[in-house]
Amino acid sequence: MTDSSGSPPPSELNEDELRAELQQLRIEHKDISDAVEALEAIGQADQLQIRRFKRRKLLLKDRIRQIEDQLTPDIIA
């Protein structure tokens, strides 16, 4: 079974797969950041496109945090 992004649900991924997905998401997040900076630097950027990029960055950041939480063991104090 896959989710809307085409990825298997997080519960079906092993640690290596999660780390690979995490790396891919971080790269995509950085690429989008660079694209937004470049669009804003030229001054004639399409504001709708920039908003879409920023929304995608937020979704990526949320998924990155989910994976990081899965990979970080809970410490019981």
C-alpha positions as CSV (number, residue, x, y, z in Angstrom):
1,M,0.0,0.0,0.0
2,T,1.2,3.6,-0.7
3,D,0.2,7.0,0.4
4,S,-0.6,10.0,-1.8
5,S,3.1,10.7,-2.4
6,G,3.6,7.2,-3.7
7,S,5.7,6.1,-0.7
8,P,4.8,3.2,1.5
9,P,3.3,4.1,4.9
10,P,6.1,5.0,7.4
11,S,5.3,1.8,9.5
12,E,6.3,-0.3,6.5
13,L,9.8,1.3,6.1
14,N,12.9,0.0,7.8
15,E,15.5,2.2,9.2
16,D,17.7,2.2,6.1
17,E,14.7,3.2,3.9
18,L,13.8,5.9,6.3
19,R,17.3,7.3,6.3
20,A,17.4,7.2,2.5
21,E,14.0,9.0,2.3
22,L,15.2,11.6,4.9
23,Q,18.3,12.3,2.8
24,Q,16.2,12.7,-0.4
25,L,13.7,15.0,1.4
26,R,16.5,17.2,2.8
27,I,18.0,17.5,-0.7
28,E,14.6,18.5,-2.2
29,H,14.1,21.0,0.7
30,K,17.5,22.6,0.0
31,D,16.8,22.7,-3.8
32,I,13.5,24.5,-3.2
33,S,15.1,26.9,-0.8
34,D,17.7,27.8,-3.4
35,A,15.0,28.2,-6.1
36,V,12.9,30.5,-3.9
37,E,16.0,32.6,-3.1
38,A,16.9,32.8,-6.8
39,L,13.3,33.8,-7.8
40,E,13.2,36.5,-5.0
41,A,16.6,37.8,-6.1
42,I,15.5,38.6,-9.6
43,G,12.7,40.7,-8.4
44,Q,10.2,39.7,-11.1
45,A,9.3,36.4,-9.5
46,D,5.9,34.9,-9.9
47,Q,4.5,35.2,-6.3
48,L,2.1,32.3,-6.8
49,Q,5.0,30.0,-7.7
50,I,7.0,31.2,-4.7
51,R,4.0,30.5,-2.4
52,R,3.7,27.0,-3.9
53,F,7.4,26.4,-3.4
54,K,7.1,27.6,0.2
55,R,4.1,25.4,0.9
56,R,6.0,22.4,-0.5
57,K,8.9,23.3,1.7
58,L,6.7,23.2,4.8
59,L,5.3,19.8,3.8
60,L,8.8,18.5,3.3
61,K,9.9,19.9,6.7
62,D,6.9,18.2,8.4
63,R,7.8,14.9,6.8
64,I,11.5,15.3,7.7
65,R,10.5,15.8,11.3
66,Q,8.3,12.8,11.3
67,I,11.1,10.6,10.0
68,E,13.6,12.1,12.4
69,D,11.1,11.3,15.3
70,Q,10.8,7.7,14.0
71,L,14.6,7.3,13.9
72,T,15.2,8.9,17.3
73,P,14.6,6.5,20.1
74,D,12.4,7.7,23.0
75,I,14.4,8.3,26.1
76,I,12.5,7.6,29.3
77,A,13.8,9.7,32.2
